[in-house]
Amino acid sequence: MPQVIVVGGGWAGCAAAAGAARNGAEVILLERSDVLLGSGLGGGLVQNNGRYTAMQELKVMGAGDLIEAMESVFTHRSVDFPSHKHAALYDVTRIERAVRRSLMRLGVQIRTGTRVKEVRAAGGHLEAVISEDREVFGGDAFADCTGTAGPQGNCTKYGQGCSLCVYGCPTYGARVSIAGRMGISEICARRADGGYGVMTGSCLLVPESMGEERLAELRGNGVLLVPIPTELQHQDLLALKACQQYASPEFAANLVLLDTGLPKMMAPFFPLGYFRKLPGFEDVVYHHPFAGTRGNSIRYLAMAPHDDTLLVDGTDNLFCAGEKSGLLNGHIEAVATGALAGFNAVRRALGKTGLVLTRETAVGESVAFVREAMDGPGGLQKTYTFSGGPLFGRMKDRGLYSTDFDAIEQRVREAGAEGILAN
C-alpha cells in the first residue's frame, strides 16, 4: 500500500489527505496545532460566483467528500451581497468536526500537535519528515500544505504586527516549509508599493457583542450591510486584502457582514474606535483575530514553484497545494489543489505519471492559468480566485462558469474527467 504523508492540516492538507486515502494510500496527516483547517476556521464563505461551478466539478470528478462536509454545516444558501451571487455560508464553529469525521471515515491517520521541523532527503527525493519531538515519518510521496503565513516576525515585518490569529504561532511554533527545507527557492507575492505578502481578508466578531436587532437581521438574512460614514471610510484598507475582488467602493462604503456561525466581517481589519461609532456596534468585540482593530495575518510569503501536476520543481515526490501552490486564494481553491496533489502523490508512489487536469474544467484551468499568470508581468501582484478577479473573468470568457449542475456534469463528462480523482 502506498504511504503518503501530508504536512499541514488546513483545507488544502485535508483535501490532499482525503484525495490520497480515497485512492488507496495509507495516509498520515500532520498538523502542528490542536485542530484542523487553519484559516478555514475564520472562513465560511463558499459557492459564491465561480466557486459554485468549481464545487460541483469536484463532486463530479469524485472529490466531493469535503464539499459534502461543508454542506452538512451550511448556515445559509443562495446569499447575495455586492459583486457576489448565490453564496453559501458554513458554520465556522462546526466545520472542523465535520471535516475530521470525513477524514476518519476515509481512514486518514490525523496527528494534531505534531510540528514538522526537519526533512530527510537525498537530492530531490524526500525520504521522511521529522517532528520537533524527533519522530520520523517516512513515505513514498509527500504533500506540502504548510501554507505561506507566519511566523510572528513576518507579520511584524510585512504587516502591522502579530494579530493573534488562528495560526497560533506563539503557541504552536512557526510554520516550517517542507519545500524550503529541501532547498527549493520559494516565491513571494508582491504589493503594488513593492512590499511583500498580502493581508488576510476578514475578521470574526463575538455575536453577543452586537446589538440584538443587528444580530437578528444578520441571522435572518445571512448578510448585513452597514453604511460607514464618509469620515470613517478607508479605501486603502481594502487594497491590503488577499481577496482583491472586495477592493471596491461598495466594500469601502459599507461594512459587509456574513452569518458564518460567528459574524464574518469582509475587511482585513477595522479600528475598534470607529467600529463602536456605528449603531448596533457600540460594544462590539473581535473574536478573530484578537487584534482585528489593527491588522490581520500576512500571507503568500513562501509559494513553491511547481508543474501542472503540482509536483514541486526540483523534487520527484513532493507535491504542493493550497497557498503553497500559488496565489490561488480561497477555501474551494485550496480543496481543488489539495484533491489533485493527494491524487498525484498516490500516482507517484505507484510509479505512474502525474495527472494534468483538463483545462475544459474550471478546476483544471485554475491550476494552469494561475501558474502562467504568476510567471507573467505583474503576476505576483494579483491574487486569483473562482469568485472574482482575473480567474473568474477567465472562466466566463471560456464558458466555464455555470450554475446549472446538469450542464457542469455534462461538460466534465465530455472532457473525460468524470470520477477522475477517485480512480
VENGIUR-V373600 format. One line per field, one symbol per residue. ss: DSSP state (H for helix, E for strand, L for the rest). phi: phi as a letter, one per 20 degrees, with the letter a starting at -180 (. if undefined). psi: psi as a letter, one per 30 degrees, with the letter a starting at -180 (. if undefined). Layout:
BEGIN
ss = ???
phi = ???
psi = ???
END
This chain:
BEGIN
ss = LLEEEEELLEHHHHHHHHHHHHLLLEEEEEELLLLLEHHHHHLLEELLLHHHHHHHHHHHLLLLHHHHHHHLLEEEEEEEELLEEEEEEELLLLHHHHHHHHHHHLLLEEEELLLEEEEEEELLEEEEEEELLLLEEELLEEEELLLLLLLHHHHHHHLLLLLLLLLLHHHHLLLLLHHHHLLLLLELLELLLLLELEELLLEEELHHHLLHHHHHHHHHHLEEEEELLHHHLLHHHHLLELLHHHLLHHHHHEEEEEELLLEEELLLLLLHHHHLLLLLLLLLLEEELLLLLLLLLEELLLELLELLLLEELLLLLEEELHHHHLLELLHHHHHHHHHHHHHHHHHHHLLLLLLLLLLLLHHHHHHHHHHHHHHLLLHHHLLEELLEHHHHHHHHHLLLLLLLHHHHHHHHHHLLLLLHHHL
phi = .fdcdddodfgfffffffffffdneecdddcfeecenlfffdeodbmflffggffffffffndegffffgffcfebcledbgmcclfccdefecfffffgfffffenfeddemcefcccdccmedeeadcefemeddebebccecemcemfgfffffdccofeleffmgfednffdefgffenffeddfcefenfdmcegebcddfffeefgffffffffdnbbddfdggfdfcfffffeffeffeecgfeeeceddcedndfdeebfabgfffgfeegncfdfcfebffeffcabfdcmdbeefbeeemffgncdbddcbmffepeedpffffffffffffffffgffemdffedfffedfffffffffffffeegmfedcdcbfermfffgfgffemeebdegfffgfffffemdfmfecc
psi = kkjkkkjkhaeeeeeeeeeeefgglkkkkkkfagllfbfffgcfjlgkbffeeeeeeeeefghgefeeeeffgkellhkklkgklhllkljfffeeeeeeeeeeffgkjkjlgjjkflljljbgjkellklfggkkjllellkjhfagllaeeefeefbglkgiaffheeeflkkkkeeefggkjlkklklfgflkllkkgllkljefflkeeeeeeeeeffkkkjkkkeffkiefefffkeifffileefefkkjkkjhekkkkhlflkkeeeeffkkfgfgkkkeklehffeallklhfikkklaffgkkkglfgklllbffgahjkleeeeeeeeeeeeefeeeefgglklkjkkggleeeeeeeeeeeefflkgfggllklfflaeeeeeeeeggfklgjeeeeeeeeeffggkgfgg.
END
